[in-house]
Amino acid sequence: MAYCPLNKYQSYIYSESTLSLRVRCGYLPIDPFFQKKRKKVGKDEGIAVWGPVNPPDKLGIHGTYVAVDWDLCTGCGVCLEVCPQQLYEWVETSGHPTSEKKAFPAREPDCVQCYKCETQCPVQAIRVVFGGPQSPLDMLASYLTMAQLIGGPLYGLVFGPYLGLTIPFYVGWIVLAVSLPFFFSPVLYFKTRGKSADGKGIMDTTVIVESGTYGIVRHPQFLGAILTICASILISQHWLFVLIGILIVWVTPKWIREAEENLILKFGDDYKRYMERVPSMNFVLGIVRLLRR
């Protein structure tokens, strides 16, 4: 451990092995609850800015899911170096007391939640959280998935199957019962086994979860969504839920492909080895492999 006076305003204890800083003299890192305590005062190139802002002395927090407190940022550049997605850019901030350039999360939606920038920022000026679906298509598909999960079975209960077919109706309820543990896998396993940091959501995992349904398939939530679609169609037997199901099935391969790419960036070779052991969506093969292990 070595003393590192970064500037005349703050002083810290610096660990060269971890690039982490410990606060001295009552100094605090970025507020993890800034979204509740601060107001959004505008946008900078589409990225939210959280006040108070009073240039050049007060610049606020830039970003929501990848948030950088510009009043703490010293312009060291660690975040630009370690980010696998290269989502940061330099912005000149002449006259600010801590530095005259800041890291700007210009491509915030590209974040894969590897947390390298957050954990290696020497002044703890960055906070990264899972942002959920970002594109309009992904958001629409997410809402429609929940509508399918609730609407199809509810329609079947209230009005009965649209086509009046009894056997598919009861088969649908069986499929729905099977699908739910897969669909809600993040809720069931991430909270206790994902090792999310304090104050973060269950999706902000820092380790690969390989137990439970994640020991059968790599993407149990997507598998659960497909099974839920099938169940909803069988129970309701209504054309509307068929159309919704087609859209969700069409977008699911895109979600899986993006998730795989992001997880490889996040976990590296550990995730590649996990891919070799556990299939993506084939739960029959997954059960066979699980029994052999």
C-alpha positions in Angstrom: 0.0 0.0 0.0 1.3 3.5 -0.8 0.1 7.0 -0.2 -1.1 8.7 -3.4 -2.1 12.4 -3.3 -4.1 12.6 -6.6 -4.7 16.4 -6.3 -4.9 19.2 -3.8 -8.6 18.5 -3.0 -8.5 14.8 -2.0 -6.1 12.3 -0.7 -6.4 8.5 -0.7 -4.8 5.2 0.1 -3.8 3.5 -3.2 -3.4 -0.2 -3.7 -1.3 -0.9 -6.8 -2.4 -4.6 -7.0 -6.2 -3.8 -7.1 -6.2 -0.2 -8.3 -8.7 0.5 -5.5 -8.8 3.5 -3.3 -9.8 3.9 0.3 -11.4 7.1 1.4 -9.6 9.4 3.7 -10.7 12.7 5.3 -14.4 11.8 5.0 -14.3 11.7 1.2 -17.1 9.7 -0.5 -17.3 7.8 -3.8 -20.2 8.1 -6.3 -23.6 7.9 -4.5 -25.1 4.4 -5.4 -28.6 5.9 -4.9 -28.1 9.0 -7.0 -31.2 8.2 -9.1 -33.4 8.6 -6.1 -31.6 11.6 -4.6 -30.8 13.7 -7.7 -32.9 15.1 -10.5 -32.3 14.4 -14.2 -31.5 17.9 -15.6 -31.0 17.0 -19.2 -29.1 14.9 -21.8 -25.7 15.1 -23.4 -25.6 13.3 -26.7 -28.5 11.1 -25.6 -26.9 10.3 -22.2 -28.7 11.4 -19.1 -27.2 14.1 -16.9 -28.0 14.1 -13.2 -27.7 17.4 -11.3 -26.8 19.6 -9.6 -24.9 21.2 -12.5 -23.2 24.6 -12.3 -20.2 24.7 -14.7 -17.4 24.8 -14.4 -17.3 23.8 -10.8 -20.3 21.4 -10.6 -20.8 19.0 -13.6 -23.0 16.3 -12.0 -23.3 12.6 -12.9 -23.3 11.6 -16.6 -25.1 8.3 -17.4 -27.6 6.1 -15.7 -26.6 2.5 -16.1 -23.0 3.4 -16.7 -22.8 6.5 -14.5 -19.7 8.7 -14.1 -19.6 11.4 -11.4 -17.7 14.1 -13.2 -17.2 16.0 -9.9 -15.0 13.1 -8.7 -13.4 12.0 -12.0 -9.7 12.9 -12.2 -9.3 12.0 -15.8 -6.9 9.1 -15.1 -8.1 7.1 -18.1 -8.3 3.7 -16.5 -11.9 3.2 -17.6 -11.0 3.9 -21.2 -8.2 1.4 -21.0 -10.1 -1.5 -19.4 -13.5 -1.3 -21.1 -13.8 -4.2 -23.6 -16.6 -2.3 -25.5 -14.7 1.0 -25.7 -17.8 2.9 -24.6 -16.0 5.8 -23.1 -14.8 9.0 -24.7 -12.8 12.0 -23.5 -14.7 15.3 -23.0 -12.9 18.5 -22.2 -14.0 20.2 -19.0 -11.9 23.3 -18.7 -11.9 25.0 -15.3 -13.1 22.0 -13.2 -11.2 21.6 -9.9 -10.4 17.9 -10.2 -9.4 17.6 -13.9 -9.9 19.3 -17.2 -11.1 16.2 -19.0 -13.7 13.6 -18.1 -14.6 10.1 -19.1 -18.0 10.2 -20.9 -20.1 7.0 -21.3 -20.9 7.8 -24.9 -22.0 4.2 -25.8 -23.7 3.4 -22.6 -26.2 0.8 -24.1 -23.2 -1.3 -25.2 -22.1 -2.1 -21.6 -21.8 -5.8 -20.8 -21.6 -5.3 -17.0 -18.0 -6.6 -16.7 -17.5 -4.0 -13.9 -13.9 -3.5 -14.8 -14.2 0.3 -15.0 -16.2 0.4 -11.7 -13.8 -1.7 -9.7 -10.6 -0.2 -11.2 -11.6 3.5 -11.0 -9.1 4.9 -8.5 -11.6 7.4 -7.1 -14.7 5.2 -7.3 -16.4 7.7 -9.6 -18.2 5.0 -11.7 -21.3 2.9 -11.0 -22.5 0.2 -13.4 -25.8 -1.6 -13.1 -27.8 -3.8 -15.4 -30.0 -1.7 -17.6 -32.3 -4.2 -19.1 -33.6 -4.1 -22.7 -32.4 -0.9 -24.5 -33.8 -0.9 -28.0 -37.5 -0.3 -28.7 -37.8 -3.7 -30.3 -36.3 -5.4 -27.2 -38.5 -3.5 -24.9 -41.6 -4.3 -26.9 -40.7 -8.0 -27.0 -40.1 -8.0 -23.2 -43.5 -6.5 -22.5 -45.2 -8.8 -24.9 -43.5 -11.8 -23.2 -45.1 -10.8 -19.9 -48.4 -10.2 -21.6 -48.2 -13.6 -23.1 -47.3 -15.2 -19.8 -50.3 -13.6 -18.0 -52.8 -13.0 -20.8 -53.0 -16.5 -22.4 -53.7 -18.5 -19.2 -56.0 -15.7 -17.9 -58.0 -15.8 -21.2 -58.2 -19.6 -21.0 -59.5 -19.4 -17.4 -62.1 -16.7 -18.0 -63.3 -17.5 -21.4 -62.1 -21.1 -22.0 -60.1 -22.2 -25.0 -61.0 -20.2 -28.1 -61.2 -23.3 -30.3 -62.8 -25.5 -27.6 -60.0 -28.1 -27.8 -59.9 -29.8 -24.3 -56.7 -31.9 -24.6 -54.4 -29.1 -25.8 -55.9 -26.9 -23.1 -54.8 -29.2 -20.3 -51.5 -30.0 -22.0 -50.9 -26.2 -22.0 -51.2 -26.0 -18.2 -48.7 -28.8 -17.8 -46.2 -27.0 -20.1 -46.8 -23.8 -18.2 -46.0 -25.5 -14.9 -42.7 -26.8 -16.4 -41.8 -23.5 -17.9 -42.1 -21.3 -14.8 -39.0 -22.6 -12.9 -37.0 -21.9 -16.1 -38.6 -18.5 -16.8 -37.9 -17.2 -13.3 -34.4 -18.6 -13.0 -32.7 -15.2 -12.4 -35.0 -14.6 -9.5 -34.5 -18.1 -8.1 -30.7 -18.3 -8.4 -29.0 -14.9 -9.1 -29.9 -13.4 -5.7 -28.3 -16.1 -3.7 -25.6 -17.3 -6.1 -24.8 -14.5 -8.4 -22.8 -12.5 -5.8 -24.2 -9.1 -6.7 -22.6 -6.2 -5.0 -24.5 -4.5 -2.1 -27.2 -2.2 -3.3 -27.3 -3.7 -6.8 -30.0 -5.8 -8.5 -30.0 -9.5 -9.0 -29.0 -9.2 -12.6 -25.7 -7.5 -11.6 -23.9 -10.9 -11.1 -20.2 -11.1 -10.7 -19.8 -14.9 -11.1 -21.2 -17.5 -13.5 -24.1 -19.3 -12.0 -23.9 -23.0 -12.9 -26.3 -24.7 -10.5 -30.0 -25.3 -10.6 -31.6 -24.7 -14.1 -28.3 -23.1 -15.1 -26.7 -26.5 -14.8 -29.2 -27.8 -17.4 -29.1 -25.0 -20.0 -27.2 -21.7 -20.2 -30.3 -19.6 -20.9 -33.1 -21.0 -18.8 -35.1 -17.8 -18.9 -35.2 -17.8 -22.7 -36.1 -21.5 -22.7 -38.9 -20.7 -20.2 -40.1 -17.9 -22.4 -40.4 -20.3 -25.4 -42.2 -22.9 -23.3 -44.5 -20.1 -21.8 -45.4 -19.1 -25.4 -46.4 -22.7 -26.2 -48.4 -23.0 -23.0 -50.2 -19.7 -23.6 -51.2 -20.7 -27.2 -52.4 -24.1 -26.1 -54.4 -22.7 -23.2 -56.0 -19.7 -25.0 -56.0 -21.2 -28.5 -56.5 -17.6 -29.7 -54.9 -16.1 -32.8 -53.7 -13.0 -31.0 -51.4 -15.0 -28.7 -50.1 -16.9 -31.7 -49.1 -13.6 -33.3 -47.4 -12.4 -30.1 -45.6 -15.8 -29.8 -44.2 -15.5 -33.4 -42.7 -12.1 -32.6 -41.1 -13.3 -29.4 -39.7 -16.5 -31.0 -38.3 -14.4 -33.9 -36.4 -12.0 -31.5 -35.2 -14.7 -29.1 -32.2 -15.9 -31.2 -31.0 -12.3 -31.3 -31.2 -12.0 -27.5 -29.3 -15.3 -27.1 -26.6 -14.2 -29.5 -26.1 -10.9 -27.8 -26.1 -12.5 -24.4 -23.5 -15.0 -25.4 -21.2 -12.3 -26.8 -21.6 -10.1 -23.7 -21.0 -13.0 -21.3 -17.8 -14.0 -23.1 -16.6 -10.5 -22.8 -17.6 -10.4 -19.2 -16.3 -13.8 -18.0 -13.8 -14.8 -20.7 -12.5 -18.3 -20.8 -14.5 -19.4 -17.8 -17.7 -18.8 -19.8 -16.3 -20.6 -22.8 -15.7 -23.7 -20.6 -19.2 -23.4 -19.3 -20.5 -23.3 -22.9 -18.7 -26.6 -23.5 -20.3 -28.3 -20.5 -23.9 -26.9 -20.7 -26.0 -26.6 -23.9 -27.7 -23.3 -24.8 -31.4 -24.3 -24.9 -31.6 -28.1 -25.4 -32.8 -29.1 -22.0 -33.0 -32.8 -22.9 -29.3 -32.8 -23.7 -28.7 -30.7 -20.7 -30.3 -33.2 -18.4 -28.3 -36.1 -19.9 -25.1 -34.2 -19.5 -26.0 -33.2 -15.9 -26.7 -36.9 -15.0 -23.3 -37.9 -16.5 -21.4 -35.3 -14.4 
